[in-house]
Amino acid sequence: MKNELTIQERFEKFHSENPKVYEILVRFAREAKQAGQKKLGVKLLVERARWELMFFTKTDDGFKINNSYTSRYARLIMDQEPDLKDFFELRKTLAA
């Protein structure tokens, strides 16, 4: 059996290889918050970021930002950016 990475491990690898994704998502979240948004779905920001990052992200799976990473980015941002704590709407994570 092939030793495959978990979704969390793949996310961490992608995140370390593409720090600009995090920076852009944080910037877009702060713009939305400053415009009066109280809560936001991270998917909206990821779609906007895809356009901005279309040619500058490194991936192993061919996706510029894998949809499986969106909730992980939301949690990471809310954990690391005090002004964005509780900004994103979340569901319980089922995958490891």
C-alpha positions in Angstrom: 0.0 0.0 0.0 1.3 3.4 -1.0 2.2 5.8 1.9 -0.1 8.7 1.0 -0.2 12.1 2.8 -3.3 13.0 4.8 -5.3 16.0 3.7 -3.7 18.0 6.6 -0.2 17.0 5.5 -1.0 18.0 1.9 -2.4 21.3 3.1 0.7 22.0 5.2 2.9 21.3 2.2 0.9 23.5 -0.1 0.8 26.3 2.5 4.6 26.2 3.1 5.2 26.3 -0.7 2.7 29.0 -1.4 2.7 31.6 1.4 1.2 34.2 -0.9 -2.1 32.3 -0.8 -2.4 33.0 3.0 -1.4 36.6 2.6 -3.9 37.3 -0.1 -6.7 35.5 1.8 -6.0 37.6 4.9 -5.9 40.8 2.8 -9.3 40.0 1.2 -10.8 39.0 4.6 -9.7 42.3 6.1 -11.1 44.2 3.1 -14.4 42.5 3.6 -14.5 43.2 7.3 -13.6 46.8 6.8 -16.4 47.0 4.3 -18.8 46.0 7.0 -19.0 42.2 6.7 -19.5 40.5 10.1 -19.1 36.9 8.8 -18.1 35.5 5.5 -17.6 32.1 3.8 -14.0 31.5 3.0 -15.0 30.0 -0.4 -15.8 33.4 -1.7 -12.3 34.6 -0.9 -10.7 31.5 -2.3 -12.4 32.0 -5.6 -11.2 35.6 -5.7 -7.7 34.5 -4.8 -7.7 31.9 -7.6 -7.9 34.7 -10.1 -5.1 36.6 -8.4 -2.8 33.6 -8.1 -3.6 31.8 -11.3 0.0 31.7 -12.5 2.0 31.8 -9.3 1.1 28.8 -7.2 3.0 25.5 -7.0 1.0 22.3 -6.7 1.4 18.5 -7.0 -2.2 17.8 -7.8 -2.9 20.3 -10.6 -5.3 22.5 -8.5 -4.2 26.1 -7.8 -6.0 26.0 -4.5 -7.6 22.7 -3.7 -11.2 23.0 -2.4 -10.2 20.7 0.4 -8.0 23.4 1.8 -10.5 26.1 2.2 -11.7 25.2 5.7 -8.1 24.7 6.8 -7.2 28.2 5.6 -10.3 29.6 7.4 -9.2 28.0 10.7 -5.6 28.9 10.3 -6.4 32.6 9.6 -8.8 32.8 12.5 -6.1 31.1 14.8 -3.3 33.4 13.6 -5.1 36.7 13.0 -6.8 38.0 16.2 -8.8 40.7 14.2 -10.3 37.8 12.1 -11.2 35.5 15.0 -14.7 34.0 14.3 -14.9 35.8 11.0 -15.5 32.7 8.8 -18.5 30.4 9.0 -17.3 26.9 9.7 -18.6 23.4 9.8 -17.0 20.5 11.6 -14.0 19.0 9.9 -14.5 15.3 9.1 -11.3 14.4 7.4 -8.0 13.9 9.2 
